[in-house]
Amino acid sequence: MSDQERYARHSLIPGWDQARLGGAGVVVVGLGALGNEVARILALSGVGRMVLCDPDRVEISNLSRCGLFREADIGARKVEAAARSLAELAPACRLDSRPLPLVHGVGLAELRDAELVVACLDSTAARLQLAGRCNLVRAAMIDGGTHPWGGEVRPYLDPDGACYGCGLGGAARARSDSPWSCVEAAAAVRMAEGATAAASVLVGGWMALTALRVLLDLPVPPGLLQIDGPAGSVRRVLQARDADCPLHLPAGPVRVLHLSHIDSVGALRATLPIGSVPLAWAPVMEALECGRCNYREPRWGLPPGGVDAAPHACPDCGASLRPCTTLELEHAPGEIALAALGVAPREILAVRTSDGWDWVELGDG
């Protein structure tokens, strides 16, 4: 089947440009119910490339709301299960699965170079993190969320305009509600809100429609959409940039390195001025230490289960060892790969120097 036949009905839509869509790249962060719907519609519409980022695995509870998942996918990574279904629906779409948390899965240069970032996340903390990263590189973003019978679609397309953080007060921006994983039952009970497949389809459809107009360079009115399913209504709410929002801090001039995230810490340090300190975007474990005695064991990497995990017992006293973490990478072993420390593909790293701050961009691996 030719693309002309596949997309014949699209050619009847005023302003549609199938070739433009075929050359577009989109990052979808979060492959739950909303992410399933958005990715499905964008793939069917002919978007050429999608990066899918989500660290979670398919649970049986996902099957009632996620059209890309099947019972055989239970236990599989969400991004990989979604990619398999999308490859059948739209074989021409190039899919890149990232089964990692956002900060480890998608680098800042990837967010910058994508035509659009779509956030289908389940917590304020995760949305703020993504909004901050998008603002660093002035990336266009569409965010969305559901409630049981509706939801919101929030386009943040003007890098000089309002962002997700601007719509929250200072207290709400500071409140912790770390994203919960579908495999963490206790957290799920604490934070989950009832949702329906219908609400996910409704809000996901609006998000995808807005995304398509952005990708086709068609007008998108400003403001977020509040969708009330039972009332059959959609209300547009304008937002203003908050001068006190701390997320509007763009990165400085970036120097591109001939290195990637699979290269070593030593290779990175060799490109930097003497005394420079490259920084990670999330805590890196540098040692395991005992809170009862003085035992300390150097161990660089990402601890299993997150930075708060204590995977080993102290060999001296038997107490649980705790990870000691840092953002500074200047003392990491030179032979260890940047990826092993959680550095994402095509990341842009901040580097503290004697003269201030530099920004360096990693290339493709």
Secondary structure, 3 states (H helix, E strand, C coil): CCHHHHCCCHHHCCCCCHHHHHCCEEEEECCCHHHHHHHHHHHHHCCCEEEEECCCECCHHHHHCCCCCCHHHCCCEHHHHHHHHHHHHCCCCEEEEECCCHHHHCCHHHHHHCCEEEECCCCHHHHHHHHHHHHHHCCCEEEEEEECCEEEEEEECCCCCCCHHHHCCHHHHHCCCCCCCCCCHHHHHHHCCCCCHHHHHHHHHHHHHHHHHHHCCCCCCCCEEEEECCCCEEEEECCCCCCCCCCCCCCCCEEECCCCCCCEHHHHHHCCCCCCEEEEEEEEEEEEEECCCCCEEEEEECCCCCCCCCCCECCCCCCEEEEEEEEECCCCCCCCEHHHHCCCCCCEEEEEECCEEEEEECCCC
